[in-house]
């Protein structure tokens, strides 16, 4: 494809890799960049927006009690303002998606229901809600409710009549042996068992909501073709970018935190990680 930087002409990327497949990372507010992208220029969007979990609570990491606070970007501004934000970026993504393009959104119960309602409000057609089960999820410290062990992924197309792409054969017959819930040669179901990121995926540094590469690989392979352009408006450490590069897709990512884009650059330029 042509130079992906043409899509945001005049804006210097934080990082750009021109070799095919291409990757361009931009530092700043995702809405500013989304509003400048051309109409119908993106094949697929994967978004992992703030979960609004930074409420001074606690969780468990590596057997130790840790704060759930991740940064100002993850603090709730109230139900109404949070929902308004989700509507804005989801509507902006709809404009830049190609007619047959699709969007994936990841979240917990703190955010995913708002995102789902925003999708419907904006006229998308929801295809699936996928439960990403984490077999190695941490326990619940207070022991007053069920231990959270999954996140929800919403997959939607621009409207009900759109003809989205789905690689049914690869999902059915591919090698998904790490997923104990996937039976060989059978249709892939909407519950995926994939462990959280292993130590090797954090060698360049850590992101507080980092997704495992195998999760993003499955999403990319299921809903895009080689040469397609994938957009992540909340790129973080760019696991989405790594999955696209590994499988011959092009990538554009936005993030408001420069430290995460620095981490993204390290991961993308590390042959050991990309391989």
Backbone as CSV, one residue per row, in Angstrom:
resi,resn,N_x,N_y,N_z,CA_x,CA_y,CA_z,C_x,C_y,C_z
1,UNK,0.839,-1.175,0.000,0.000,0.000,0.000,0.881,1.234,0.000
2,UNK,0.270,2.411,-0.306,1.036,3.647,-0.285,1.462,3.976,1.142
3,UNK,2.375,4.911,1.270,2.896,5.327,2.565,1.738,5.670,3.510
4,UNK,1.643,4.968,4.646,0.532,5.195,5.565,0.539,6.610,6.136
5,UNK,1.687,7.277,6.109,1.765,8.641,6.635,0.937,9.625,5.820
6,UNK,0.618,9.255,4.574,-0.203,10.124,3.727,-1.576,10.338,4.364
7,UNK,-2.045,9.366,5.136,-3.360,9.468,5.762,-3.426,10.600,6.775
8,UNK,-2.280,10.928,7.385,-2.201,12.058,8.312,-1.103,13.003,7.839
9,UNK,-1.246,13.431,6.601,-0.225,14.252,5.954,0.019,15.538,6.735
10,UNK,1.283,15.851,6.912,1.649,17.057,7.627,1.846,16.865,9.116
11,UNK,1.519,15.675,9.620,1.705,15.374,11.046,2.851,14.376,11.175
12,UNK,3.876,14.740,11.886,5.041,13.874,12.028,4.735,12.755,13.017
13,UNK,4.932,11.511,12.617,4.691,10.407,13.551,5.763,10.328,14.635
14,UNK,5.392,9.785,15.757,6.351,9.536,16.835,7.366,8.493,16.382
15,UNK,6.868,7.512,15.619,7.720,6.442,15.087,7.119,5.957,13.779
16,UNK,7.995,5.687,12.815,7.531,5.184,11.528,8.476,4.105,11.027
17,UNK,7.919,2.997,10.594,8.687,1.914,9.983,8.185,1.751,8.563
18,UNK,9.018,2.067,7.598,8.579,2.098,6.203,8.609,0.741,5.526
19,UNK,9.392,-0.190,6.085,9.451,-1.509,5.465,8.070,-2.144,5.457
20,UNK,7.765,-2.879,4.405,6.476,-3.551,4.318,6.467,-4.793,5.219
21,UNK,5.466,-4.967,6.096,4.355,-4.052,6.347,4.779,-2.812,7.131
22,UNK,3.997,-1.753,7.000,4.329,-0.472,7.604,3.678,-0.304,8.978
23,UNK,4.294,0.574,9.780,3.704,0.946,11.066,3.988,2.420,11.309
24,UNK,2.975,3.142,11.787,3.129,4.551,12.141,2.444,4.786,13.483
25,UNK,3.210,5.332,14.435,2.694,5.629,15.764,2.647,7.141,15.958
26,UNK,1.554,7.627,16.545,1.369,9.065,16.761,1.072,9.346,18.228
27,UNK,1.668,10.418,18.730,1.496,10.814,20.130,0.471,11.933,20.240
28,UNK,-0.577,11.692,21.032,-1.585,12.729,21.226,-2.967,12.134,21.441
29,UNK,-3.946,13.000,21.486,-5.331,12.593,21.719,-5.895,11.872,20.490
30,UNK,-6.487,10.706,20.712,-6.959,9.893,19.580,-8.038,10.605,18.779
31,UNK,-8.880,11.395,19.424,-9.949,12.071,18.701,-9.406,13.068,17.695
32,UNK,-8.327,13.748,18.053,-7.712,14.690,17.111,-7.240,13.987,15.855
33,UNK,-6.606,12.835,16.032,-6.105,12.086,14.872,-7.239,11.435,14.087
34,UNK,-8.213,10.866,14.797,-9.341,10.230,14.119,-10.080,11.222,13.237
35,UNK,-10.241,12.433,13.727,-10.972,13.452,12.963,-10.216,13.923,11.735
36,UNK,-8.917,13.621,11.663,-8.104,14.035,10.515,-7.874,12.910,9.512
37,UNK,-8.222,11.691,9.874,-8.084,10.576,8.931,-9.138,10.679,7.838
38,UNK,-8.809,10.269,6.618,-9.796,10.299,5.526,-10.947,9.321,5.782
39,UNK,-12.086,9.606,5.197,-13.230,8.692,5.262,-12.846,7.340,4.668
40,UNK,-13.360,6.278,5.272,-13.257,4.918,4.733,-11.833,4.551,4.333
41,UNK,-10.897,4.766,5.256,-9.478,4.513,4.963,-8.892,3.343,5.746
42,UNK,-9.670,2.750,6.660,-9.153,1.728,7.570,-9.969,0.448,7.424
43,UNK,-9.279,-0.691,7.408,-9.963,-1.983,7.252,-10.498,-2.549,8.564
44,UNK,-9.764,-2.345,9.641,-10.191,-2.879,10.933,-9.674,-2.006,12.058
45,UNK,-10.495,-1.846,13.099,-10.099,-1.131,14.304,-10.093,-2.104,15.468
46,UNK,-9.001,-2.099,16.234,-9.013,-2.763,17.533,-8.813,-1.676,18.570
47,UNK,-9.700,-1.617,19.553,-9.626,-0.576,20.576,-9.702,-1.182,21.967
48,UNK,-8.776,-0.764,22.799,-8.758,-1.160,24.207,-8.809,0.134,25.026
49,UNK,-9.991,0.779,25.082,-10.092,2.095,25.706,-9.924,2.015,27.216
50,UNK,-9.746,3.156,27.876,-9.630,3.142,29.345,-10.804,2.424,29.990
51,UNK,-10.493,1.610,31.011,-11.539,0.877,31.726,-12.096,1.685,32.892
52,UNK,-11.471,2.838,33.176,-11.886,3.691,34.291,-11.844,2.939,35.622
53,UNK,-10.744,2.198,35.794,-10.556,1.369,36.991,-9.713,2.035,38.070
54,UNK,-9.094,3.155,37.763,-8.178,3.790,38.717,-8.978,4.539,39.786
55,UNK,-9.451,3.776,40.772,-10.345,4.304,41.807,-9.787,4.081,43.212
56,UNK,-8.463,3.965,43.306,-7.773,3.769,44.593,-8.004,2.388,45.209
57,UNK,-8.462,1.434,44.391,-8.641,0.078,44.881,-7.355,-0.727,44.783
58,UNK,-7.459,-2.043,45.063,-6.290,-2.915,45.051,-6.576,-4.190,44.275
59,UNK,-5.504,-4.778,43.762,-5.585,-6.039,43.058,-4.372,-6.881,43.457
60,UNK,-4.154,-7.976,42.732,-3.025,-8.865,42.998,-2.178,-8.979,41.754
61,UNK,-0.862,-8.855,41.912,0.068,-9.078,40.808,1.279,-9.812,41.353
62,UNK,1.590,-10.952,40.717,2.736,-11.771,41.141,2.649,-12.115,42.623
63,UNK,1.431,-12.361,43.088,1.232,-12.776,44.477,1.274,-11.642,45.485
64,UNK,1.371,-10.395,45.016,1.456,-9.253,45.922,0.280,-8.300,45.710
65,UNK,-0.108,-7.640,46.780,-1.164,-6.636,46.717,-0.625,-5.373,46.045
66,UNK,-1.330,-4.919,45.002,-0.889,-3.735,44.264,-2.083,-2.812,44.037
67,UNK,-1.801,-1.526,43.842,-2.840,-0.555,43.552,-3.360,-0.757,42.126
68,UNK,-4.648,-0.503,41.930,-5.216,-0.604,40.582,-5.048,0.704,39.817
69,UNK,-4.554,1.739,40.471,-4.377,3.033,39.797,-3.322,2.936,38.699
70,UNK,-3.681,3.325,37.511,-2.792,3.212,36.353,-2.343,4.570,35.831
71,UNK,-3.107,5.602,36.143,-2.771,6.940,35.666,-4.018,7.767,35.469
72,UNK,-3.824,9.063,35.264,-4.959,9.943,35.066,-5.827,9.549,33.885
73,UNK,-5.217,8.936,32.875,-5.951,8.536,31.678,-6.997,7.449,31.953
74,UNK,-6.882,6.777,33.100,-7.785,5.667,33.412,-8.810,6.031,34.496
75,UNK,-8.886,7.284,34.902,-9.834,7.684,35.940,-11.195,8.023,35.326
76,UNK,-12.235,7.580,35.997,-13.591,7.874,35.538,-13.904,9.360,35.734
77,UNK,-14.628,9.909,34.758,-15.101,11.290,34.864,-16.596,11.329,35.145
78,UNK,-17.130,10.188,35.581,-18.563,10.072,35.815,-19.227,9.334,34.674
79,UNK,-20.336,8.672,34.953,-20.990,7.820,33.959,-21.331,8.584,32.683
80,UNK,-21.920,9.764,32.825,-22.355,10.518,31.645,-21.168,10.941,30.782
81,UNK,-20.119,11.468,31.408,-18.953,11.920,30.641,-18.202,10.744,30.020
82,UNK,-18.098,9.634,30.758,-17.431,8.446,30.217,-18.170,7.943,28.980
83,UNK,-19.499,7.898,29.063,-20.289,7.417,27.930,-20.168,8.361,26.737
84,UNK,-20.177,9.655,27.002,-20.036,10.637,25.922,-18.706,10.461,25.205
85,UNK,-17.642,10.182,25.966,-16.330,9.954,25.364,-16.351,8.722,24.468
86,UNK,-16.940,7.634,24.961,-17.004,6.414,24.151,-17.799,6.657,22.865
87,UNK,-18.881,7.401,22.958,-19.669,7.702,21.754,-18.847,8.487,20.731
88,UNK,-18.037,9.420,21.210,-17.255,10.262,20.300,-16.229,9.460,19.523
89,UNK,-15.431,8.623,20.228,-14.372,7.922,19.498,-14.948,6.774,18.666
90,UNK,-16.035,6.163,19.136,-16.645,5.074,18.370,-17.299,5.614,17.098
91,UNK,-17.927,6.784,17.177,-18.499,7.423,15.993,-17.394,7.826,15.025
92,UNK,-16.289,8.334,15.546,-15.165,8.730,14.697,-14.572,7.521,13.978
93,UNK,-14.509,6.386,14.664,-14.002,5.157,14.033,-14.924,4.690,12.914
94,UNK,-16.208,4.873,13.086,-17.153,4.443,12.052,-16.916,5.205,10.754
95,UNK,-16.630,6.483,10.861,-16.384,7.291,9.665,-15.154,6.820,8.908
96,UNK,-14.095,6.429,9.621,-12.844,6.060,8.944,-12.817,4.602,8.506
97,UNK,-13.736,3.785,9.007,-13.788,2.384,8.575,-14.307,2.279,7.152
98,UNK,-13.732,1.364,6.398,-14.237,1.066,5.064,-15.631,0.431,5.177
99,UNK,-16.427,0.452,4.101,-17.803,-0.044,4.176,-17.942,-1.441,4.770
100,UNK,-16.983,-2.327,4.480,-17.049,-3.692,4.998,-16.099,-3.918,6.172
101,UNK,-15.589,-2.828,6.733,-14.663,-2.936,7.856,-15.363,-3.270,9.162
102,UNK,-14.578,-3.703,10.132,-15.137,-4.061,11.432,-14.329,-3.430,12.556
103,UNK,-14.924,-3.418,13.753,-14.285,-2.880,14.941,-14.361,-3.899,16.065
104,UNK,-13.258,-4.023,16.798,-13.192,-4.839,18.008,-12.956,-3.896,19.189
105,UNK,-13.668,-4.133,20.287,-13.465,-3.353,21.500,-13.311,-4.313,22.670
106,UNK,-12.283,-4.087,23.478,-12.018,-4.918,24.644,-12.350,-4.139,25.911
107,UNK,-12.883,-4.837,26.907,-13.166,-4.149,28.164,-13.669,-5.074,29.254
108,UNK,-13.729,-4.544,30.449,-14.339,-5.231,31.591,-15.718,-4.633,31.821
109,UNK,-16.413,-5.126,32.842,-17.762,-4.623,33.102,-17.768,-3.136,33.454
110,UNK,-16.607,-2.575,33.792,-16.527,-1.156,34.115,-16.749,-0.273,32.881
111,UNK,-16.496,-0.823,31.687,-16.560,-0.001,30.482,-17.298,-0.645,29.317
112,UNK,-17.331,-1.957,29.253,-17.759,-2.625,28.021,-19.239,-2.423,27.721
113,UNK,-20.069,-2.270,28.750,-21.493,-2.074,28.492,-21.757,-0.688,27.916
114,UNK,-20.999,0.305,28.373,-21.103,1.622,27.767,-20.661,1.572,26.308
115,UNK,-19.574,0.851,26.042,-19.089,0.735,24.662,-20.106,0.014,23.782
116,UNK,-20.738,-1.022,24.321,-21.740,-1.753,23.555,-22.936,-0.882,23.211
117,UNK,-23.401,-0.107,24.173,-24.533,0.791,23.919,-24.135,1.889,22.943
118,UNK,-22.884,2.366,23.060,-22.391,3.381,22.123,-22.347,2.817,20.703
119,UNK,-21.915,1.573,20.546,-21.912,0.940,19.222,-23.314,0.929,18.621
120,UNK,-24.291,0.533,19.423,-25.662,0.475,18.932,-26.208,1.871,18.650
121,UNK,-25.888,2.828,19.508,-26.326,4.201,19.313,-25.778,4.778,18.016
122,UNK,-24.544,4.393,17.672,-23.893,4.906,16.465,-24.264,4.128,15.205
123,UNK,-25.104,3.104,15.334,-25.598,2.391,14.160,-24.809,1.184,13.728
124,UNK,-23.835,0.760,14.529,-23.105,-0.470,14.210,-24.019,-1.691,14.393
125,UNK,-23.583,-2.808,13.825,-24.268,-4.089,14.029,-23.304,-5.033,14.740
126,UNK,-23.629,-5.409,15.967,-22.744,-6.265,16.759,-22.803,-7.701,16.243
127,UNK,-21.639,-8.256,15.939,-21.530,-9.616,15.414,-21.364,-10.644,16.526
128,UNK,-20.490,-10.343,17.469,-20.213,-11.264,18.578,-19.816,-10.495,19.824
129,UNK,-20.111,-11.081,20.974,-19.403,-10.710,22.189,-18.608,-11.939,22.593
130,UNK,-17.302,-11.781,22.622,-16.384,-12.878,22.905,-15.894,-12.754,24.345
131,UNK,-15.916,-13.851,25.052,-15.389,-13.866,26.413,-13.950,-14.376,26.381
132,UNK,-13.010,-13.497,26.713,-11.609,-13.890,26.819,-11.351,-14.359,28.253
133,UNK,-11.308,-15.672,28.418,-11.077,-16.279,29.728,-9.588,-16.348,30.007
134,UNK,-9.198,-15.882,31.205,-7.796,-15.879,31.606,-7.570,-17.000,32.636
135,UNK,-7.015,-18.123,32.204,-6.845,-19.249,33.137,-5.889,-18.945,34.287
136,UNK,-5.055,-17.921,34.140,-4.099,-17.570,35.207,-4.455,-16.236,35.862
137,UNK,-5.737,-15.888,35.872,-6.171,-14.623,36.474,-5.908,-14.624,37.981
138,UNK,-5.624,-13.447,38.562,-5.358,-13.367,40.003,-6.627,-13.553,40.827
139,UNK,-6.499,-13.894,42.105,-7.668,-14.054,42.976,-8.246,-12.703,43.381
140,UNK,-9.420,-12.732,43.980,-10.044,-11.518,44.504,-9.670,-11.371,45.976
141,UNK,-9.064,-10.254,46.329,-8.494,-10.085,47.668,-9.538,-10.052,48.777
142,UNK,-10.629,-9.339,48.564,-11.607,-9.168,49.628,-12.459,-10.414,49.856
143,UNK,-12.489,-11.313,48.883,-13.269,-12.561,48.984,-14.750,-12.282,49.235
144,UNK,-15.263,-11.207,48.627,-16.669,-10.843,48.797,-17.446,-10.915,47.472
145,UNK,-16.778,-11.401,46.428,-17.435,-11.576,45.135,-16.613,-12.562,44.310
146,UNK,-17.128,-12.971,43.153,-16.399,-13.900,42.300,-15.120,-13.251,41.780
147,UNK,-14.066,-14.033,41.679,-12.794,-13.525,41.152,-12.932,-13.263,39.654
148,UNK,-12.652,-12.031,39.249,-12.757,-11.670,37.830,-11.715,-12.445,37.021
149,UNK,-12.150,-13.192,36.026,-11.214,-14.012,35.259,-11.445,-13.913,33.757
150,UNK,-12.150,-12.867,33.330,-12.356,-12.709,31.888,-12.531,-11.245,31.537
151,UNK,-12.326,-10.944,30.254,-12.699,-9.671,29.673,-13.622,-9.955,28.495
152,UNK,-14.386,-8.969,28.109,-15.310,-9.123,26.992,-14.784,-8.376,25.768
153,UNK,-14.881,-9.033,24.629,-14.513,-8.428,23.349,-15.781,-8.294,22.510
154,UNK,-16.067,-7.093,22.054,-17.192,-6.870,21.153,-16.666,-6.750,19.727
155,UNK,-17.330,-7.426,18.805,-16.953,-7.366,17.381,-18.171,-6.886,16.607
156,UNK,-18.005,-5.805,15.841,-19.145,-5.221,15.137,-18.753,-4.750,13.745
157,UNK,-19.734,-4.723,12.848,-19.534,-4.149,11.519,-20.287,-2.815,11.442
158,UNK,-20.027,-2.048,10.376,-20.546,-0.682,10.304,-22.075,-0.626,10.293
159,UNK,-22.710,-1.555,9.624,-24.171,-1.629,9.650,-24.596,-3.053,9.334
160,UNK,-25.847,-3.334,9.509,-26.348,-4.704,9.413,-26.169,-5.306,8.027
161,UNK,-26.198,-4.475,6.979,-26.120,-4.980,5.615,-24.688,-5.105,5.091
162,UNK,-23.715,-4.647,5.857,-22.320,-4.711,5.418,-21.861,-6.167,5.289
163,UNK,-20.937,-6.407,4.362,-20.402,-7.760,4.150,-18.984,-7.806,4.725
164,UNK,-18.894,-8.100,5.994,-17.601,-8.113,6.678,-16.795,-9.346,6.305
165,UNK,-15.486,-9.280,6.526,-14.593,-10.406,6.264,-14.425,-11.243,7.520
166,UNK,-14.474,-12.557,7.350,-14.239,-13.489,8.459,-13.564,-14.729,7.908
167,UNK,-12.373,-15.041,8.419,-11.650,-16.226,7.972,-12.125,-17.428,8.782
168,UNK,-13.280,-17.930,8.401,-13.901,-19.046,9.120,-13.010,-20.286,9.133
169,UNK,-12.385,-20.582,7.989,-11.577,-21.790,7.879,-10.385,-21.755,8.824
170,UNK,-9.692,-20.609,8.868,-8.531,-20.511,9.751,-8.938,-20.626,11.216
171,UNK,-10.062,-20.027,11.556,-10.528,-20.107,12.945,-10.933,-21.536,13.303
172,UNK,-11.454,-22.259,12.353,-11.886,-23.636,12.612,-10.725,-24.620,12.587
173,UNK,-9.836,-24.488,11.598,-8.825,-25.512,11.359,-7.412,-25.111,11.758
174,UNK,-7.205,-23.872,12.206,-5.870,-23.414,12.580,-5.349,-24.073,13.841
175,UNK,-4.083,-23.825,14.129,-3.460,-24.375,15.330,-3.702,-23.432,16.507
176,UNK,-4.667,-23.766,17.325,-4.991,-22.988,18.519,-4.805,-23.864,19.761
177,UNK,-3.743,-24.664,19.736,-3.533,-25.679,20.774,-3.358,-25.097,22.166
178,UNK,-2.980,-23.808,22.278,-2.819,-23.215,23.608,-4.174,-22.959,24.276
179,UNK,-5.238,-23.003,23.473,-6.590,-22.721,23.967,-7.288,-24.049,24.277
180,UNK,-7.431,-24.356,25.557,-8.016,-25.636,25.972,-9.507,-25.723,25.670
181,UNK,-10.120,-24.617,25.319,-11.548,-24.625,25.005,-11.816,-24.796,23.514
182,UNK,-10.747,-24.755,22.705,-10.916,-24.909,21.260,-10.670,-26.360,20.873
183,UNK,-11.707,-27.028,20.356,-11.593,-28.416,19.925,-11.126,-28.475,18.473
184,UNK,-10.115,-29.273,18.211,-9.518,-29.365,16.882,-10.558,-29.727,15.825
185,UNK,-10.561,-28.955,14.736,-11.457,-29.233,13.621,-12.890,-28.806,13.845
186,UNK,-13.189,-28.178,14.973,-14.551,-27.733,15.272,-14.643,-26.214,15.155
187,UNK,-15.842,-25.713,14.959,-16.040,-24.274,14.891,-15.464,-23.601,16.134
188,UNK,-14.841,-22.430,15.917,-14.361,-21.684,17.073,-15.542,-21.036,17.773
189,UNK,-15.609,-21.238,19.079,-16.691,-20.690,19.878,-16.347,-19.286,20.369
190,UNK,-17.268,-18.688,21.083,-17.091,-17.306,21.529,-16.496,-17.195,22.930
191,UNK,-15.932,-18.291,23.437,-15.158,-18.252,24.681,-13.744,-18.706,24.349
192,UNK,-12.782,-17.822,24.590,-11.378,-18.095,24.273,-10.565,-18.172,25.553
193,UNK,-9.818,-19.237,25.704,-8.953,-19.394,26.876,-7.512,-19.070,26.475
194,UNK,-7.061,-17.896,26.868,-5.718,-17.424,26.525,-5.114,-16.778,27.764
195,UNK,-3.934,-17.228,28.158,-3.279,-16.692,29.347,-2.865,-15.247,29.143
196,UNK,-2.716,-14.531,30.249,-2.229,-13.154,30.198,-0.795,-13.145,29.669
197,UNK,-0.252,-11.979,29.296,1.058,-11.942,28.641,2.163,-12.628,29.441
198,UNK,2.909,-13.532,28.811,4.029,-14.195,29.493,5.189,-13.224,29.696
199,UNK,6.132,-13.625,30.495,7.282,-12.775,30.840,8.028,-12.293,29.600
200,UNK,8.146,-13.160,28.606,8.892,-12.803,27.401,8.309,-11.631,26.641
201,UNK,7.001,-11.385,26.785,6.360,-10.278,26.080,6.505,-8.961,26.842
202,UNK,7.175,-9.011,27.996,7.374,-7.797,28.790,8.852,-7.475,28.974
203,UNK,9.700,-8.089,28.153,11.141,-7.875,28.280,11.550,-6.439,27.976
204,UNK,10.782,-5.760,27.133,11.113,-4.373,26.783,10.518,-3.371,27.764
205,UNK,9.659,-3.851,28.663,8.964,-2.986,29.597,7.532,-3.453,29.768
206,UNK,6.803,-2.830,30.699,5.459,-3.280,31.017,4.432,-2.174,30.800
207,UNK,3.265,-2.595,30.333,2.109,-1.710,30.245,1.051,-2.268,31.201
208,UNK,0.342,-1.424,31.961,-0.577,-1.940,32.985,-1.769,-2.718,32.455
209,UNK,-2.129,-2.529,31.184,-3.257,-3.294,30.629,-2.831,-4.034,29.358
210,UNK,-1.609,-4.492,29.323,-1.069,-5.154,28.132,-1.831,-6.430,27.809
211,UNK,-2.098,-6.623,26.529,-2.795,-7.807,26.050,-1.784,-8.824,25.521
212,UNK,-2.091,-10.131,25.622,-1.185,-11.145,25.081,-1.179,-11.127,23.557
213,UNK,-0.023,-11.376,22.981,0.105,-11.364,21.532,-0.824,-12.377,20.878
214,UNK,-1.002,-13.543,21.490,-1.851,-14.580,20.900,-3.300,-14.125,20.778
215,UNK,-3.761,-13.298,21.688,-5.120,-12.772,21.596,-5.261,-11.879,20.376
216,UNK,-4.340,-10.960,20.188,-4.420,-10.037,19.049,-4.150,-10.737,17.736
217,UNK,-3.295,-11.756,17.749,-3.079,-12.519,16.523,-4.390,-13.150,16.053
218,UNK,-5.138,-13.700,16.977,-6.394,-14.348,16.610,-7.370,-13.337,16.012
219,UNK,-7.456,-12.174,16.626,-8.356,-11.134,16.141,-7.950,-10.669,14.749
220,UNK,-6.657,-10.415,14.566,-6.149,-9.941,13.273,-6.376,-10.983,12.185
221,UNK,-6.065,-12.234,12.476,-6.224,-13.291,11.481,-7.690,-13.562,11.155
222,UNK,-8.562,-13.385,12.133,-9.982,-13.665,11.928,-10.656,-12.637,11.036
223,UNK,-10.229,-11.380,11.115,-11.040,-10.320,10.521,-10.299,-9.399,9.551
224,UNK,-9.079,-9.772,9.141,-8.361,-8.969,8.142,-7.641,-9.863,7.145
225,UNK,-7.276,-9.266,6.025,-6.468,-9.929,5.008,-5.063,-9.321,5.001
226,UNK,-4.116,-10.038,4.412,-2.769,-9.485,4.253,-2.847,-8.179,3.468
227,UNK,-2.065,-7.196,3.919,-2.045,-5.906,3.271,-3.074,-4.920,3.792
228,UNK,-4.006,-5.380,4.627,-5.014,-4.494,5.192,-4.371,-3.501,6.163
229,UNK,-5.116,-2.438,6.460,-4.665,-1.432,7.416,-5.479,-1.554,8.695
230,UNK,-4.780,-1.736,9.808,-5.401,-1.872,11.129,-5.085,-0.628,11.950
231,UNK,-6.090,-0.121,12.633,-5.944,1.065,13.474,-6.219,0.715,14.930
232,UNK,-5.359,1.215,15.836,-5.593,1.093,17.273,-5.531,2.495,17.866
233,UNK,-6.690,3.069,18.268,-6.690,4.435,18.793,-6.151,4.566,20.206
234,UNK,-5.972,3.435,20.901,-5.404,3.424,22.255,-4.273,2.397,22.260
235,UNK,-3.212,2.691,21.526,-2.214,1.679,21.168,-1.464,1.089,22.355
236,UNK,-1.243,1.863,23.413,-0.494,1.333,24.557,0.879,0.853,24.137
237,UNK,1.197,-0.389,24.458,2.497,-0.965,24.105,2.489,-1.622,22.727
238,UNK,1.402,-1.400,21.971,1.288,-1.821,20.558,1.338,-3.324,20.328
239,UNK,0.674,-4.085,21.187,0.522,-5.514,20.905,-0.244,-5.709,19.595
240,UNK,-1.218,-4.831,19.345,-1.946,-4.890,18.068,-0.980,-4.725,16.906
241,UNK,-0.067,-3.768,17.037,0.912,-3.542,15.981,1.808,-4.735,15.747
242,UNK,2.240,-5.382,16.823,3.087,-6.567,16.685,2.359,-7.680,15.947
243,UNK,1.066,-7.862,16.265,0.279,-8.907,15.602,0.111,-8.607,14.116
244,UNK,-0.126,-7.339,13.786,-0.300,-6.993,12.373,0.995,-7.170,11.592
245,UNK,2.108,-6.729,12.174,3.397,-6.865,11.492,3.756,-8.328,11.268
246,UNK,3.493,-9.135,12.259,3.824,-10.561,12.168,3.071,-11.248,11.035
247,UNK,1.877,-10.746,10.738,1.028,-11.419,9.756,0.762,-10.581,8.504
248,UNK,1.644,-9.615,8.237,1.601,-8.926,6.955,0.521,-7.881,6.792
249,UNK,0.066,-7.291,7.902,-0.887,-6.186,7.834,-0.180,-4.892,8.215
250,UNK,-0.709,-3.755,7.782,-0.148,-2.454,8.123,-0.853,-1.894,9.356
251,UNK,-0.170,-0.972,10.062,-0.679,-0.546,11.365,-0.493,0.938,11.601
252,UNK,-1.535,1.572,12.147,-1.460,2.934,12.666,-1.956,2.905,14.112
253,UNK,-1.180,3.497,15.017,-1.560,3.531,16.421,-1.444,4.920,17.009
254,UNK,-2.378,5.253,17.907,-2.353,6.520,18.628,-2.256,6.240,20.124
255,UNK,-1.577,7.101,20.852,-1.616,7.017,22.312,-1.262,8.378,22.910
256,UNK,-1.914,8.698,24.026,-1.696,9.990,24.675,-0.483,9.988,25.592
257,UNK,0.069,8.787,25.877,1.186,8.669,26.819,2.475,8.354,26.058
258,UNK,3.426,9.267,26.103,4.674,9.107,25.353,5.473,7.905,25.835
259,UNK,5.415,7.601,27.133,6.194,6.477,27.654,5.741,5.150,27.052
260,UNK,4.449,5.040,26.745,3.955,3.803,26.147,4.344,3.704,24.680
261,UNK,4.408,4.831,24.001,4.871,4.819,22.615,6.363,4.491,22.545
262,UNK,7.125,4.949,23.535,8.542,4.583,23.607,8.684,3.079,23.790
263,UNK,7.830,2.524,24.649,7.810,1.072,24.845,7.401,0.368,23.549
264,UNK,6.411,0.912,22.865,5.973,0.338,21.587,7.126,0.278,20.591
265,UNK,7.862,1.374,20.492,8.985,1.431,19.560,10.013,0.351,19.890
266,UNK,10.304,0.173,21.175,11.266,-0.861,21.587,10.775,-2.245,21.183
267,UNK,9.502,-2.496,21.392,8.958,-3.821,21.067,8.981,-4.068,19.558
268,UNK,8.595,-3.061,18.795,8.515,-3.222,17.341,9.891,-3.395,16.712
269,UNK,10.874,-2.680,17.246,12.212,-2.753,16.666,13.052,-3.889,17.257
270,UNK,12.510,-4.636,18.185,13.216,-5.768,18.768,12.901,-7.018,17.948
271,UNK,13.896,-7.533,17.232,13.675,-8.717,16.411,13.192,-9.909,17.226
272,UNK,13.669,-9.995,18.453,13.313,-11.132,19.308,11.813,-11.122,19.621
273,UNK,11.262,-9.917,19.848,9.854,-9.810,20.196,8.975,-10.010,18.978
274,UNK,9.329,-9.346,17.870,8.525,-9.449,16.657,8.496,-10.882,16.129
275,UNK,9.631,-11.558,16.207,9.679,-12.921,15.716,8.841,-13.861,16.545
